[in-house]
């Protein structure tokens, strides 16, 4: 018997404020994706893009 939940990504909230949310998904194919929700806009990142985005964000602080 196949577990149909194996096809669903495992998600985890990384950080959340009143207006913003960052979460990641462990996809069934082994890829990790990151999602940045800014009000009604969501930006999706693959691991390499996420690492670059974090580097950019650190330069802003």
mmCIF file as Biopython writes it, N, C-alpha, C and O atoms, coordinates in Angstrom:
data_model
#
loop_
_atom_site.group_PDB
_atom_site.id
_atom_site.type_symbol
_atom_site.label_atom_id
_atom_site.label_alt_id
_atom_site.label_comp_id
_atom_site.label_asym_id
_atom_site.label_entity_id
_atom_site.label_seq_id
_atom_site.pdbx_PDB_ins_code
_atom_site.Cartn_x
_atom_site.Cartn_y
_atom_site.Cartn_z
_atom_site.occupancy
_atom_site.B_iso_or_equiv
_atom_site.auth_seq_id
_atom_site.auth_asym_id
_atom_site.pdbx_PDB_model_num
ATOM 1   N N  . UNK A ? 1  ? 0.844  -1.182 0.000  1.0 0.0 1  A 1 
ATOM 2   C CA . UNK A ? 1  ? 0.000  0.000  0.000  1.0 0.0 1  A 1 
ATOM 3   C C  . UNK A ? 1  ? 0.894  1.251  0.000  1.0 0.0 1  A 1 
ATOM 4   O O  . UNK A ? 1  ? 1.830  1.351  0.793  1.0 0.0 1  A 1 
ATOM 5   N N  . UNK A ? 2  ? 0.600  2.189  -0.884 1.0 0.0 2  A 1 
ATOM 6   C CA . UNK A ? 2  ? 1.364  3.418  -0.998 1.0 0.0 2  A 1 
ATOM 7   C C  . UNK A ? 2  ? 0.772  4.485  -0.090 1.0 0.0 2  A 1 
ATOM 8   O O  . UNK A ? 2  ? -0.443 4.680  -0.051 1.0 0.0 2  A 1 
ATOM 9   N N  . UNK A ? 3  ? 1.635  5.166  0.632  1.0 0.0 3  A 1 
ATOM 10  C CA . UNK A ? 3  ? 1.202  6.274  1.478  1.0 0.0 3  A 1 
ATOM 11  C C  . UNK A ? 3  ? 1.112  7.522  0.608  1.0 0.0 3  A 1 
ATOM 12  O O  . UNK A ? 3  ? 2.139  8.012  0.137  1.0 0.0 3  A 1 
ATOM 13  N N  . UNK A ? 4  ? -0.079 8.043  0.385  1.0 0.0 4  A 1 
ATOM 14  C CA . UNK A ? 4  ? -0.270 9.206  -0.478 1.0 0.0 4  A 1 
ATOM 15  C C  . UNK A ? 4  ? 0.365  10.465 0.109  1.0 0.0 4  A 1 
ATOM 16  O O  . UNK A ? 4  ? 0.609  11.422 -0.626 1.0 0.0 4  A 1 
ATOM 17  N N  . UNK A ? 5  ? 0.636  10.487 1.397  1.0 0.0 5  A 1 
ATOM 18  C CA . UNK A ? 5  ? 1.272  11.647 2.019  1.0 0.0 5  A 1 
ATOM 19  C C  . UNK A ? 5  ? 2.729  11.791 1.600  1.0 0.0 5  A 1 
ATOM 20  O O  . UNK A ? 5  ? 3.320  12.853 1.793  1.0 0.0 5  A 1 
ATOM 21  N N  . UNK A ? 6  ? 3.328  10.726 1.021  1.0 0.0 6  A 1 
ATOM 22  C CA . UNK A ? 6  ? 4.707  10.812 0.551  1.0 0.0 6  A 1 
ATOM 23  C C  . UNK A ? 6  ? 4.845  11.806 -0.595 1.0 0.0 6  A 1 
ATOM 24  O O  . UNK A ? 6  ? 5.953  12.244 -0.905 1.0 0.0 6  A 1 
ATOM 25  N N  . UNK A ? 7  ? 3.724  12.166 -1.229 1.0 0.0 7  A 1 
ATOM 26  C CA . UNK A ? 7  ? 3.748  13.075 -2.361 1.0 0.0 7  A 1 
ATOM 27  C C  . UNK A ? 7  ? 3.525  14.521 -1.941 1.0 0.0 7  A 1 
ATOM 28  O O  . UNK A ? 7  ? 3.562  15.424 -2.777 1.0 0.0 7  A 1 
ATOM 29  N N  . UNK A ? 8  ? 3.300  14.743 -0.680 1.0 0.0 8  A 1 
ATOM 30  C CA . UNK A ? 8  ? 3.077  16.087 -0.167 1.0 0.0 8  A 1 
ATOM 31  C C  . UNK A ? 8  ? 4.373  16.627 0.436  1.0 0.0 8  A 1 
ATOM 32  O O  . UNK A ? 8  ? 5.080  15.900 1.133  1.0 0.0 8  A 1 
ATOM 33  N N  . UNK A ? 9  ? 4.690  17.901 0.171  1.0 0.0 9  A 1 
ATOM 34  C CA . UNK A ? 9  ? 5.888  18.467 0.799  1.0 0.0 9  A 1 
ATOM 35  C C  . UNK A ? 9  ? 5.710  18.619 2.301  1.0 0.0 9  A 1 
ATOM 36  O O  . UNK A ? 9  ? 4.601  18.837 2.789  1.0 0.0 9  A 1 
ATOM 37  N N  . UNK A ? 10 ? 6.812  18.501 3.026  1.0 0.0 10 A 1 
ATOM 38  C CA . UNK A ? 10 ? 6.800  18.756 4.468  1.0 0.0 10 A 1 
ATOM 39  C C  . UNK A ? 10 ? 7.177  20.218 4.645  1.0 0.0 10 A 1 
ATOM 40  O O  . UNK A ? 10 ? 8.252  20.641 4.221  1.0 0.0 10 A 1 
ATOM 41  N N  . UNK A ? 11 ? 6.298  20.989 5.268  1.0 0.0 11 A 1 
ATOM 42  C CA . UNK A ? 11 ? 6.531  22.428 5.394  1.0 0.0 11 A 1 
ATOM 43  C C  . UNK A ? 11 ? 6.872  22.806 6.829  1.0 0.0 11 A 1 
ATOM 44  O O  . UNK A ? 11 ? 6.494  22.133 7.788  1.0 0.0 11 A 1 
ATOM 45  N N  . UNK A ? 12 ? 7.602  23.912 6.935  1.0 0.0 12 A 1 
ATOM 46  C CA . UNK A ? 12 ? 8.009  24.439 8.238  1.0 0.0 12 A 1 
ATOM 47  C C  . UNK A ? 12 ? 8.079  25.960 8.166  1.0 0.0 12 A 1 
ATOM 48  O O  . UNK A ? 12 ? 8.708  26.510 7.262  1.0 0.0 12 A 1 
ATOM 49  N N  . UNK A ? 13 ? 7.437  26.644 9.114  1.0 0.0 13 A 1 
ATOM 50  C CA . UNK A ? 13 ? 7.542  28.095 9.198  1.0 0.0 13 A 1 
ATOM 51  C C  . UNK A ? 13 ? 8.895  28.457 9.789  1.0 0.0 13 A 1 
ATOM 52  O O  . UNK A ? 13 ? 9.286  27.941 10.836 1.0 0.0 13 A 1 
ATOM 53  N N  . UNK A ? 14 ? 9.609  29.352 9.106  1.0 0.0 14 A 1 
ATOM 54  C CA . UNK A ? 14 ? 10.929 29.794 9.567  1.0 0.0 14 A 1 
ATOM 55  C C  . UNK A ? 14 ? 10.799 31.065 10.409 1.0 0.0 14 A 1 
ATOM 56  O O  . UNK A ? 14 ? 11.400 31.180 11.477 1.0 0.0 14 A 1 
ATOM 57  N N  . UNK A ? 15 ? 10.001 32.021 9.909  1.0 0.0 15 A 1 
ATOM 58  C CA . UNK A ? 15 ? 9.812  33.289 10.627 1.0 0.0 15 A 1 
ATOM 59  C C  . UNK A ? 15 ? 8.481  33.888 10.193 1.0 0.0 15 A 1 
ATOM 60  O O  . UNK A ? 15 ? 8.013  33.668 9.076  1.0 0.0 15 A 1 
ATOM 61  N N  . UNK A ? 16 ? 7.879  34.657 11.113 1.0 0.0 16 A 1 
ATOM 62  C CA . UNK A ? 16 ? 6.587  35.260 10.808 1.0 0.0 16 A 1 
ATOM 63  C C  . UNK A ? 16 ? 6.430  36.554 11.591 1.0 0.0 16 A 1 
ATOM 64  O O  . UNK A ? 16 ? 6.763  36.635 12.773 1.0 0.0 16 A 1 
ATOM 65  N N  . UNK A ? 17 ? 5.913  37.565 10.897 1.0 0.0 17 A 1 
ATOM 66  C CA . UNK A ? 17 ? 5.534  38.814 11.542 1.0 0.0 17 A 1 
ATOM 67  C C  . UNK A ? 17 ? 4.075  39.065 11.187 1.0 0.0 17 A 1 
ATOM 68  O O  . UNK A ? 17 ? 3.421  38.211 10.589 1.0 0.0 17 A 1 
ATOM 69  N N  . UNK A ? 18 ? 3.578  40.210 11.546 1.0 0.0 18 A 1 
ATOM 70  C CA . UNK A ? 18 ? 2.184  40.536 11.245 1.0 0.0 18 A 1 
ATOM 71  C C  . UNK A ? 18 ? 1.928  40.555 9.736  1.0 0.0 18 A 1 
ATOM 72  O O  . UNK A ? 18 ? 0.856  40.149 9.285  1.0 0.0 18 A 1 
ATOM 73  N N  . UNK A ? 19 ? 2.906  41.025 8.953  1.0 0.0 19 A 1 
ATOM 74  C CA . UNK A ? 19 ? 2.709  41.187 7.509  1.0 0.0 19 A 1 
ATOM 75  C C  . UNK A ? 19 ? 3.512  40.230 6.634  1.0 0.0 19 A 1 
ATOM 76  O O  . UNK A ? 19 ? 3.253  40.139 5.434  1.0 0.0 19 A 1 
ATOM 77  N N  . UNK A ? 20 ? 4.473  39.522 7.200  1.0 0.0 20 A 1 
ATOM 78  C CA . UNK A ? 20 ? 5.377  38.703 6.399  1.0 0.0 20 A 1 
ATOM 79  C C  . UNK A ? 20 ? 5.474  37.292 6.955  1.0 0.0 20 A 1 
ATOM 80  O O  . UNK A ? 20 ? 5.299  37.054 8.150  1.0 0.0 20 A 1 
ATOM 81  N N  . UNK A ? 21 ? 5.760  36.363 6.049  1.0 0.0 21 A 1 
ATOM 82  C CA . UNK A ? 21 ? 5.926  34.965 6.439  1.0 0.0 21 A 1 
ATOM 83  C C  . UNK A ? 21 ? 6.996  34.337 5.573  1.0 0.0 21 A 1 
ATOM 84  O O  . UNK A ? 21 ? 7.010  34.535 4.358  1.0 0.0 21 A 1 
ATOM 85  N N  . UNK A ? 22 ? 7.900  33.577 6.190  1.0 0.0 22 A 1 
ATOM 86  C CA . UNK A ? 22 ? 8.907  32.807 5.467  1.0 0.0 22 A 1 
ATOM 87  C C  . UNK A ? 22 ? 8.744  31.356 5.885  1.0 0.0 22 A 1 
ATOM 88  O O  . UNK A ? 22 ? 8.735  31.038 7.075  1.0 0.0 22 A 1 
ATOM 89  N N  . UNK A ? 23 ? 8.615  30.477 4.895  1.0 0.0 23 A 1 
ATOM 90  C CA . UNK A ? 23 ? 8.486  29.058 5.186  1.0 0.0 23 A 1 
ATOM 91  C C  . UNK A ? 23 ? 9.262  28.256 4.161  1.0 0.0 23 A 1 
ATOM 92  O O  . UNK A ? 23 ? 9.571  28.740 3.072  1.0 0.0 23 A 1 
ATOM 93  N N  . UNK A ? 24 ? 9.574  27.018 4.528  1.0 0.0 24 A 1 
ATOM 94  C CA . UNK A ? 24 ? 10.295 26.156 3.600  1.0 0.0 24 A 1 
ATOM 95  C C  . UNK A ? 24 ? 9.517  24.872 3.411  1.0 0.0 24 A 1 
ATOM 96  O O  . UNK A ? 24 ? 8.722  24.471 4.260  1.0 0.0 24 A 1 
ATOM 97  N N  . UNK A ? 25 ? 9.763  24.240 2.282  1.0 0.0 25 A 1 
ATOM 98  C CA . UNK A ? 25 ? 9.101  22.981 1.960  1.0 0.0 25 A 1 
ATOM 99  C C  . UNK A ? 25 ? 10.154 21.968 1.532  1.0 0.0 25 A 1 
ATOM 100 O O  . UNK A ? 25 ? 10.967 22.231 0.646  1.0 0.0 25 A 1 
ATOM 101 N N  . UNK A ? 26 ? 10.123 20.820 2.168  1.0 0.0 26 A 1 
ATOM 102 C CA . UNK A ? 26 ? 10.945 19.685 1.751  1.0 0.0 26 A 1 
ATOM 103 C C  . UNK A ? 26 ? 10.111 18.927 0.733  1.0 0.0 26 A 1 
ATOM 104 O O  . UNK A ? 26 ? 9.167  18.224 1.092  1.0 0.0 26 A 1 
ATOM 105 N N  . UNK A ? 27 ? 10.461 19.071 -0.532 1.0 0.0 27 A 1 
ATOM 106 C CA . UNK A ? 27 ? 9.688  18.469 -1.610 1.0 0.0 27 A 1 
ATOM 107 C C  . UNK A ? 27 ? 9.926  16.965 -1.677 1.0 0.0 27 A 1 
ATOM 108 O O  . UNK A ? 27 ? 10.976 16.487 -1.246 1.0 0.0 27 A 1 
ATOM 109 N N  . UNK A ? 28 ? 8.966  16.213 -2.211 1.0 0.0 28 A 1 
ATOM 110 C CA . UNK A ? 28 ? 9.120  14.757 -2.309 1.0 0.0 28 A 1 
ATOM 111 C C  . UNK A ? 28 ? 10.341 14.321 -3.120 1.0 0.0 28 A 1 
ATOM 112 O O  . UNK A ? 28 ? 10.861 13.226 -2.906 1.0 0.0 28 A 1 
ATOM 113 N N  . UNK A ? 29 ? 10.808 15.168 -4.052 1.0 0.0 29 A 1 
ATOM 114 C CA . UNK A ? 29 ? 11.971 14.816 -4.864 1.0 0.0 29 A 1 
ATOM 115 C C  . UNK A ? 29 ? 13.297 15.138 -4.178 1.0 0.0 29 A 1 
ATOM 116 O O  . UNK A ? 29 ? 14.363 14.972 -4.772 1.0 0.0 29 A 1 
ATOM 117 N N  . UNK A ? 30 ? 13.231 15.602 -2.920 1.0 0.0 30 A 1 
ATOM 118 C CA . UNK A ? 30 ? 14.439 15.904 -2.160 1.0 0.0 30 A 1 
ATOM 119 C C  . UNK A ? 30 ? 14.870 17.357 -2.226 1.0 0.0 30 A 1 
ATOM 120 O O  . UNK A ? 30 ? 15.763 17.760 -1.480 1.0 0.0 30 A 1 
ATOM 121 N N  . UNK A ? 31 ? 14.271 18.149 -3.084 1.0 0.0 31 A 1 
ATOM 122 C CA . UNK A ? 31 ? 14.604 19.571 -3.222 1.0 0.0 31 A 1 
ATOM 123 C C  . UNK A ? 31 ? 13.973 20.346 -2.063 1.0 0.0 31 A 1 
ATOM 124 O O  . UNK A ? 31 ? 12.856 20.037 -1.646 1.0 0.0 31 A 1 
ATOM 125 N N  . UNK A ? 32 ? 14.677 21.341 -1.547 1.0 0.0 32 A 1 
ATOM 126 C CA . UNK A ? 32 ? 14.129 22.245 -0.545 1.0 0.0 32 A 1 
ATOM 127 C C  . UNK A ? 32 ? 13.813 23.563 -1.231 1.0 0.0 32 A 1 
ATOM 128 O O  . UNK A ? 32 ? 14.664 24.127 -1.919 1.0 0.0 32 A 1 
ATOM 129 N N  . UNK A ? 33 ? 12.605 24.052 -1.049 1.0 0.0 33 A 1 
ATOM 130 C CA . UNK A ? 33 ? 12.228 25.353 -1.592 1.0 0.0 33 A 1 
ATOM 131 C C  . UNK A ? 33 ? 11.866 26.277 -0.431 1.0 0.0 33 A 1 
ATOM 132 O O  . UNK A ? 33 ? 11.393 25.834 0.616  1.0 0.0 33 A 1 
ATOM 133 N N  . UNK A ? 34 ? 12.098 27.561 -0.643 1.0 0.0 34 A 1 
ATOM 134 C CA . UNK A ? 34 ? 11.820 28.580 0.364  1.0 0.0 34 A 1 
ATOM 135 C C  . UNK A ? 34 ? 10.799 29.548 -0.216 1.0 0.0 34 A 1 
ATOM 136 O O  . UNK A ? 34 ? 10.802 29.828 -1.415 1.0 0.0 34 A 1 
ATOM 137 N N  . UNK A ? 35 ? 9.928  30.055 0.647  1.0 0.0 35 A 1 
ATOM 138 C CA . UNK A ? 35 ? 8.820  30.890 0.209  1.0 0.0 35 A 1 
ATOM 139 C C  . UNK A ? 35 ? 8.741  32.110 1.120  1.0 0.0 35 A 1 
ATOM 140 O O  . UNK A ? 35 ? 8.644  31.990 2.342  1.0 0.0 35 A 1 
ATOM 141 N N  . UNK A ? 36 ? 8.784  33.276 0.502  1.0 0.0 36 A 1 
ATOM 142 C CA . UNK A ? 36 ? 8.717  34.551 1.210  1.0 0.0 36 A 1 
ATOM 143 C C  . UNK A ? 36 ? 7.397  35.212 0.847  1.0 0.0 36 A 1 
ATOM 144 O O  . UNK A ? 36 ? 7.211  35.643 -0.292 1.0 0.0 36 A 1 
ATOM 145 N N  . UNK A ? 37 ? 6.480  35.297 1.802  1.0 0.0 37 A 1 
ATOM 146 C CA . UNK A ? 37 ? 5.177  35.905 1.570  1.0 0.0 37 A 1 
ATOM 147 C C  . UNK A ? 37 ? 5.197  37.339 2.080  1.0 0.0 37 A 1 
ATOM 148 O O  . UNK A ? 37 ? 5.429  37.590 3.263  1.0 0.0 37 A 1 
ATOM 149 N N  . UNK A ? 38 ? 4.950  38.269 1.173  1.0 0.0 38 A 1 
ATOM 150 C CA . UNK A ? 38 ? 4.917  39.700 1.475  1.0 0.0 38 A 1 
ATOM 151 C C  . UNK A ? 38 ? 3.509  40.190 1.159  1.0 0.0 38 A 1 
ATOM 152 O O  . UNK A ? 38 ? 3.208  40.550 0.021  1.0 0.0 38 A 1 
ATOM 153 N N  . UNK A ? 39 ? 2.661  40.200 2.162  1.0 0.0 39 A 1 
ATOM 154 C CA . UNK A ? 39 ? 1.238  40.512 1.977  1.0 0.0 39 A 1 
ATOM 155 C C  . UNK A ? 39 ? 0.653  39.572 0.934  1.0 0.0 39 A 1 
ATOM 156 O O  . UNK A ? 39 ? 0.553  38.373 1.195  1.0 0.0 39 A 1 
ATOM 157 N N  . UNK A ? 40 ? 0.260  40.070 -0.244 1.0 0.0 40 A 1 
ATOM 158 C CA . UNK A ? 40 ? -0.384 39.200 -1.233 1.0 0.0 40 A 1 
ATOM 159 C C  . UNK A ? 40 ? 0.572  38.717 -2.333 1.0 0.0 40 A 1 
ATOM 160 O O  . UNK A ? 40 ? 0.120  38.209 -3.359 1.0 0.0 40 A 1 
ATOM 161 N N  . UNK A ? 41 ? 1.874  38.867 -2.131 1.0 0.0 41 A 1 
ATOM 162 C CA . UNK A ? 41 ? 2.884  38.405 -3.095 1.0 0.0 41 A 1 
ATOM 163 C C  . UNK A ? 41 ? 3.735  37.330 -2.436 1.0 0.0 41 A 1 
ATOM 164 O O  . UNK A ? 41 ? 4.181  37.487 -1.299 1.0 0.0 41 A 1 
ATOM 165 N N  . UNK A ? 42 ? 3.957  36.239 -3.157 1.0 0.0 42 A 1 
ATOM 166 C CA . UNK A ? 42 ? 4.840  35.183 -2.662 1.0 0.0 42 A 1 
ATOM 167 C C  . UNK A ? 42 ? 5.991  35.011 -3.628 1.0 0.0 42 A 1 
ATOM 168 O O  . UNK A ? 42 ? 5.783  34.872 -4.833 1.0 0.0 42 A 1 
ATOM 169 N N  . UNK A ? 43 ? 7.217  35.020 -3.099 1.0 0.0 43 A 1 
ATOM 170 C CA . UNK A ? 43 ? 8.418  34.802 -3.900 1.0 0.0 43 A 1 
ATOM 171 C C  . UNK A ? 43 ? 8.951  33.420 -3.532 1.0 0.0 43 A 1 
ATOM 172 O O  . UNK A ? 43 ? 9.126  33.100 -2.357 1.0 0.0 43 A 1 
ATOM 173 N N  . UNK A ? 44 ? 9.205  32.606 -4.559 1.0 0.0 44 A 1 
ATOM 174 C CA . UNK A ? 44 ? 9.671  31.236 -4.362 1.0 0.0 44 A 1 
ATOM 175 C C  . UNK A ? 44 ? 11.159 31.150 -4.706 1.0 0.0 44 A 1 
ATOM 176 O O  . UNK A ? 44 ? 11.604 31.725 -5.699 1.0 0.0 44 A 1 
ATOM 177 N N  . UNK A ? 45 ? 11.918 30.436 -3.888 1.0 0.0 45 A 1 
ATOM 178 C CA . UNK A ? 45 ? 13.358 30.295 -4.089 1.0 0.0 45 A 1 
ATOM 179 C C  . UNK A ? 45 ? 13.761 28.825 -4.034 1.0 0.0 45 A 1 
ATOM 180 O O  . UNK A ? 45 ? 13.236 28.060 -3.224 1.0 0.0 45 A 1 
ATOM 181 N N  . UNK A ? 46 ? 14.692 28.436 -4.897 1.0 0.0 46 A 1 
ATOM 182 C CA . UNK A ? 46 ? 15.393 27.170 -4.716 1.0 0.0 46 A 1 
ATOM 183 C C  . UNK A ? 46 ? 16.554 27.436 -3.763 1.0 0.0 46 A 1 
ATOM 184 O O  . UNK A ? 46 ? 16.854 28.595 -3.481 1.0 0.0 46 A 1 
ATOM 185 N N  . UNK A ? 47 ? 17.210 26.401 -3.265 1.0 0.0 47 A 1 
ATOM 186 C CA . UNK A ? 47 ? 18.247 26.545 -2.236 1.0 0.0 47 A 1 
ATOM 187 C C  . UNK A ? 47 ? 19.321 27.563 -2.624 1.0 0.0 47 A 1 
ATOM 188 O O  . UNK A ? 47 ? 19.669 28.427 -1.818 1.0 0.0 47 A 1 
ATOM 189 N N  . UNK A ? 48 ? 19.846 27.473 -3.838 1.0 0.0 48 A 1 
ATOM 190 C CA . UNK A ? 48 ? 20.926 28.384 -4.250 1.0 0.0 48 A 1 
ATOM 191 C C  . UNK A ? 48 ? 20.452 29.831 -4.278 1.0 0.0 48 A 1 
ATOM 192 O O  . UNK A ? 48 ? 21.183 30.739 -3.883 1.0 0.0 48 A 1 
ATOM 193 N N  . UNK A ? 49 ? 19.234 30.038 -4.742 1.0 0.0 49 A 1 
ATOM 194 C CA . UNK A ? 49 ? 18.664 31.386 -4.781 1.0 0.0 49 A 1 
ATOM 195 C C  . UNK A ? 49 ? 18.424 31.909 -3.372 1.0 0.0 49 A 1 
ATOM 196 O O  . UNK A ? 49 ? 18.649 33.087 -3.094 1.0 0.0 49 A 1 
ATOM 197 N N  . UNK A ? 50 ? 17.966 31.033 -2.485 1.0 0.0 50 A 1 
ATOM 198 C CA . UNK A ? 50 ? 17.711 31.421 -1.097 1.0 0.0 50 A 1 
ATOM 199 C C  . UNK A ? 50 ? 19.009 31.860 -0.421 1.0 0.0 50 A 1 
ATOM 200 O O  . UNK A ? 50 ? 19.039 32.873 0.277  1.0 0.0 50 A 1 
ATOM 201 N N  . UNK A ? 51 ? 20.078 31.095 -0.631 1.0 0.0 51 A 1 
ATOM 202 C CA . UNK A ? 51 ? 21.376 31.441 -0.049 1.0 0.0 51 A 1 
ATOM 203 C C  . UNK A ? 51 ? 21.837 32.808 -0.540 1.0 0.0 51 A 1 
ATOM 204 O O  . UNK A ? 51 ? 22.357 33.607 0.239  1.0 0.0 51 A 1 
ATOM 205 N N  . UNK A ? 52 ? 21.648 33.080 -1.822 1.0 0.0 52 A 1 
ATOM 206 C CA . UNK A ? 52 ? 22.036 34.376 -2.379 1.0 0.0 52 A 1 
ATOM 207 C C  . UNK A ? 52 ? 21.166 35.497 -1.808 1.0 0.0 52 A 1 
ATOM 208 O O  . UNK A ? 52 ? 21.670 36.577 -1.500 1.0 0.0 52 A 1 
ATOM 209 N N  . UNK A ? 53 ? 19.869 35.245 -1.668 1.0 0.0 53 A 1 
ATOM 210 C CA . UNK A ? 53 ? 18.965 36.234 -1.093 1.0 0.0 53 A 1 
ATOM 211 C C  . UNK A ? 53 ? 19.359 36.573 0.346  1.0 0.0 53 A 1 
ATOM 212 O O  . UNK A ? 53 ? 19.369 37.742 0.730  1.0 0.0 53 A 1 
ATOM 213 N N  . UNK A ? 54 ? 19.683 35.550 1.139  1.0 0.0 54 A 1 
ATOM 214 C CA . UNK A ? 54 ? 20.102 35.783 2.533  1.0 0.0 54 A 1 
ATOM 215 C C  . UNK A ? 54 ? 21.377 36.620 2.578  1.0 0.0 54 A 1 
ATOM 216 O O  . UNK A ? 54 ? 21.519 37.497 3.430  1.0 0.0 54 A 1 
ATOM 217 N N  . UNK A ? 55 ? 22.291 36.350 1.671  1.0 0.0 55 A 1 
ATOM 218 C CA . UNK A ? 55 ? 23.533 37.133 1.599  1.0 0.0 55 A 1 
ATOM 219 C C  . UNK A ? 55 ? 23.203 38.608 1.292  1.0 0.0 55 A 1 
ATOM 220 O O  . UNK A ? 55 ? 23.765 39.517 1.903  1.0 0.0 55 A 1 
ATOM 221 N N  . UNK A ? 56 ? 22.302 38.821 0.356  1.0 0.0 56 A 1 
ATOM 222 C CA . UNK A ? 56 ? 21.878 40.179 0.020  1.0 0.0 56 A 1 
ATOM 223 C C  . UNK A ? 56 ? 21.204 40.855 1.211  1.0 0.0 56 A 1 
ATOM 224 O O  . UNK A ? 56 ? 21.488 42.019 1.493  1.0 0.0 56 A 1 
ATOM 225 N N  . UNK A ? 57 ? 20.331 40.159 1.904  1.0 0.0 57 A 1 
ATOM 226 C CA . UNK A ? 57 ? 19.616 40.719 3.050  1.0 0.0 57 A 1 
ATOM 227 C C  . UNK A ? 57 ? 20.584 41.103 4.171  1.0 0.0 57 A 1 
ATOM 228 O O  . UNK A ? 57 ? 20.373 42.105 4.854  1.0 0.0 57 A 1 
ATOM 229 N N  . UNK A ? 58 ? 21.631 40.321 4.362  1.0 0.0 58 A 1 
ATOM 230 C CA . UNK A ? 58 ? 22.629 40.654 5.391  1.0 0.0 58 A 1 
ATOM 231 C C  . UNK A ? 58 ? 23.351 41.947 5.073  1.0 0.0 58 A 1 
ATOM 232 O O  . UNK A ? 58 ? 23.728 42.689 5.980  1.0 0.0 58 A 1 
ATOM 233 N N  . UNK A ? 59 ? 23.545 42.222 3.802  1.0 0.0 59 A 1 
ATOM 234 C CA . UNK A ? 59 ? 24.194 43.479 3.391  1.0 0.0 59 A 1 
ATOM 235 C C  . UNK A ? 59 ? 23.308 44.687 3.666  1.0 0.0 59 A 1 
ATOM 236 O O  . UNK A ? 59 ? 23.805 45.804 3.810  1.0 0.0 59 A 1 
ATOM 237 N N  . UNK A ? 60 ? 22.005 44.470 3.740  1.0 0.0 60 A 1 
ATOM 238 C CA . UNK A ? 60 ? 21.083 45.575 4.000  1.0 0.0 60 A 1 
ATOM 239 C C  . UNK A ? 60 ? 21.084 45.997 5.465  1.0 0.0 60 A 1 
ATOM 240 O O  . UNK A ? 60 ? 20.814 47.157 5.778  1.0 0.0 60 A 1 
ATOM 241 N N  . UNK A ? 61 ? 21.382 45.073 6.352  1.0 0.0 61 A 1 
ATOM 242 C CA . UNK A ? 61 ? 21.299 45.356 7.783  1.0 0.0 61 A 1 
ATOM 243 C C  . UNK A ? 61 ? 22.464 46.165 8.292  1.0 0.0 61 A 1 
ATOM 244 O O  . UNK A ? 61 ? 22.526 46.478 9.481  1.0 0.0 61 A 1 
#
